[in-house]
């Protein structure tokens, strides 16, 4: 990884944390004392992630989600391209 990529990753992490995210993309970032100062919850969330307590989905997965996304995408595309009226 070059220096620019590393700096971009750090900036993305900063933006996430500045805007209220309590999850860091890399566990070692959550162990940084400066990051931990932003919220005591960051280290707690990272600990739960390390122990496998966290689930990937914040809500139960919907098996039909990909079909729903495809249908909604087609509907929006058709509307925006003028093929469908509201």
C-alpha positions in Angstrom: 0.0 0.0 0.0 1.5 3.4 -1.0 1.5 6.5 1.2 -1.4 8.1 -0.6 -3.6 5.1 -0.2 -2.8 4.9 3.5 -3.6 8.6 3.9 -6.9 8.2 2.0 -7.8 5.3 4.3 -7.0 7.3 7.4 -9.1 10.2 6.1 -12.1 7.9 5.3 -11.9 6.6 8.9 -11.7 10.1 10.3 -14.8 11.0 8.3 -16.7 8.0 9.5 -15.8 8.7 13.1 -16.5 12.5 12.8 -19.9 11.8 11.4 -21.0 9.4 14.2 -19.9 6.0 13.1 -18.8 3.8 16.1 -17.4 1.1 13.9 -13.9 1.3 12.5 -13.0 -0.6 9.3 -9.8 -2.1 10.9 -9.7 -3.3 14.5 -6.3 -1.8 15.1 -7.7 1.7 14.3 -10.2 1.2 17.2 -7.2 0.5 19.5 -5.7 3.9 18.7 -6.0 6.1 21.9 -6.9 9.2 19.8 -9.8 7.2 18.2 -10.9 5.8 21.6 -11.1 9.3 23.0 -13.9 10.1 20.5 -16.3 7.6 22.1 -16.0 4.9 24.7 -18.3 2.8 22.5 -15.7 2.4 19.8 -13.6 0.0 21.8 -16.7 -1.8 23.0 -18.0 -2.3 19.5 -14.5 -3.4 18.3 -14.4 -5.9 21.2 -17.8 -7.4 20.3 -16.6 -7.6 16.6 -13.4 -9.4 17.7 -15.5 -11.9 19.8 -17.9 -12.5 16.9 -20.9 -11.1 18.8 -21.8 -8.6 16.1 -24.0 -9.7 13.2 -23.3 -8.5 9.6 -27.0 -7.5 9.2 -28.5 -4.8 11.4 -31.9 -6.4 10.7 -32.9 -9.9 9.5 -31.8 -10.6 5.9 -34.5 -10.6 3.3 -34.0 -13.4 0.8 -35.8 -11.5 -1.9 -33.8 -8.3 -1.4 -31.8 -8.7 -4.7 -35.1 -9.1 -6.6 -36.6 -6.1 -4.9 -33.6 -4.0 -5.7 -33.7 -5.1 -9.4 -37.4 -4.2 -9.7 -37.1 -0.9 -8.0 -34.0 -0.1 -10.1 -35.9 -0.9 -13.3 -38.9 1.2 -12.2 -36.7 4.2 -11.3 -34.8 3.9 -14.6 -38.0 3.7 -16.6 -39.5 6.7 -14.9 -36.3 8.8 -15.3 -35.9 7.8 -18.9 -39.6 8.8 -19.6 -40.8 5.3 -20.3 -43.2 5.5 -17.4 -45.3 8.3 -16.1 -46.0 8.9 -12.4 
